[in-house]
């Protein structure tokens, strides 16, 4: 096979405009192509270090790349993510209904111990957002947006006496143990995910409006 003859500009360079999209965090994504001489592909690949800023967009960082081989001019598809405009995306908030279970205890009017287990529908709001500095440990979001009274959405229950028998508890005691349940928002704040070292963090929190027993 004869030697390859190169003509024109054969140095590695960007050959396409960015193709833009967004990821599950709401961050911008971009794919651009580079091409150049085959004998210099390894050197160019080595220059594509993790989280290297994207040309002309300093808030976008290299996520990975794929090389498509060619006998003369290979092509590299480089994938970037980050903040195209420099502004973080709006927080995402998703509302849903979950099924929760609570146990509680009390006494009858004559001093006997009783216990109850209740299953109910609970309102939930799940938040996800981006931070550009290391997030504080305290929850940023702690609100359930949907108005759903868990006491009014009980779907099953079992109340037993101290011998573990059901059906032997006076109605007034049943009402008393039910009314002892407290309504409260519980926040599950997950550890931030460092998406780009020192630059971008992905954060999540799930807020449930639940019943708390005694």
N, C-alpha and C positions, 0 to 999 in steps of 0.2 A: 504494500500500500504506500502510495506516495505521501509526502508531507502535506499538511493542510496549509493553505495560503489564506492569510487573514487580510481583509481589506476594510477600510473605513475605521470608525471608532470601535475598537475591540475591548476597551477597558470595561470593567464591571460597573454597571450603572442602572439606575431605575428606568424601566421601560414602559410602565403603565401608571396611570393615575390611581389613587386609592379607591378601592371598592368598600363602601361603608356599610356597617350594620351595628346592632347592639347585642350585648350578651344578657344573661339572666339577671345580672345585677343592675342592668340599665347603663352599663359602661359602653362607650363607643368601641367598635371593632373596625379594623381596616386590614385589607390584604393588598399588598403591592408586589410587583414582580421586578426582579433584577436579572440581568443577563450579561454575559461577557465570555472571554476566552476560556476554553475548557482547561487549559494548563494553569489557570489561576483560580479555579473554582474552590480549591481547598483553602487558599488564603482568604478568599472572600467569606467562605463559611465560618472560618475562625474569627472573622471580624464581627460576626453576628452573635454577640454575647447576650446572655439572658438579660432582659429588661433594658436593652439599649434603646435610647430614644429614637423615635421615628423621624426621618427627614422632614423638616418644615413643621413638625408638630411635637413640640417638646413635652407635652403632657401625655403622649402616647408611648407605650413601651412594648418591646418585642416579647411576644408570647411563645413563638416557635417558628420554624420554617421547614419547607420541604423542597428538596432539589430534584428537578426533572432533568435527567441526563440527556446529552446530545453530543454527537461526535465532535462538534465544533463549538456550539454556543449553548451550554446548559442554561436552564431557567430556574431561578429560586423564587418560590412563593413565600413571602415573609408575612407573618400574622402579628398584628399589634393590637393592644387594648389600652384603654385609659380615658382621658378627658380631652376630647377634640377642642372644645371651646375653653377649657380650664375650669368650667363650672360643674359641680357634682350633679348627678341626676336627681330628680325628685324622689322622695322616699316612697317605697311601694308598701301599700297596706291592703291586705286581703282578709275579708271577713268570711267566717264559716261557723258551722255548728258542730260541737263535739259532744260525745256522750261521756258523762262523768259519774263517778260513784263516791258517796260520802257515807261514813259511819259515825254514829253519835250514841250517847248514852244519857240516861236520866233516871228518875224514880217516879213511882206511882204515888197517888195521894196517901196510901198507907205505908209508904217507905220502901217498897220493893224495887229492886233494880230492874231496869229495862234497857234494851239496846235496839238501835234501828239502822238499817242499811237502805239507802235511797239511790236510785239511778235517775238521772235527769239530763235534759238538754242544756248545754252551756254555750253561750256566745263566745266567740274567739276572734281576735284580730292578730294577724301575723305581720310583722314589719320587717323590711330589709332596706338598708341604706348604705351609702358610701361615706367614709371619712377620709380626709387628707392629712390628718395628724393622728397620732396614737390615741384611740378613744379612751375616755375615762371609764372606770369600772361601774359607775352608777348607771341604772337604766335610763335611756333617753326617751323611750316611749312606754307608757304605762296605762293606756286608755283602751277600753273595749268600745268600739264605735257603735255596734248594734245593741239596741235596747231589747233585752230578753231576760225576763225575771226567771231565775232558775227554780224558785219555789213554785211558780205557776206552770212549770214544765217538767214536773216529776212524772216519769213514765213507769216506774215500778218501785216497790218498797217491801220490806220485811221487818216487822217489829216483833221482838221476842221478849219473854220474861226472863228472870234470872236462871231458870231451868233450861233455857234455850227453846221454849215452846212458843209458837206463834198462835194467834187467835185467842189468847187469854189475857190480852191487854185492854183495859178500859179505853173507850174512845177518847175521853178527856185526856188520858195519859198520852195517847197517840198524838193528839193535837199539840200537847205540851212539848213533846220531844221534837215534833216537826218545827214548831216555832222557835226552838232553841238553836236551830241552824242559823249561822251568820253568813251574809253575802259579802263577798270580797273579790277584788281583782288580784289575781296572782300573775306575776311576771316571770317568765323564764327567759333570762337574758343570756344568750350564748356567747362564748368567747369570740372576740373579733378574729376574722381570717385576714392575715396579711397577704394581700393579693400581689402587691409590688413592694419590695422591701423599702421601708421608710417613706413610701409615697401614697399608697392606697390600702385602705382596710375595708373589708366587707363585714357588715354588722347585721345581726338578726335578734329579734325579740318576739316572743309569743305571749299574748295577754289573754287570760281566761277569766270569765266572770263565774265564780264557783261558790259552792256552799262549804262552809267550814263547820265541823262538828265539835262537840265538847269531849 
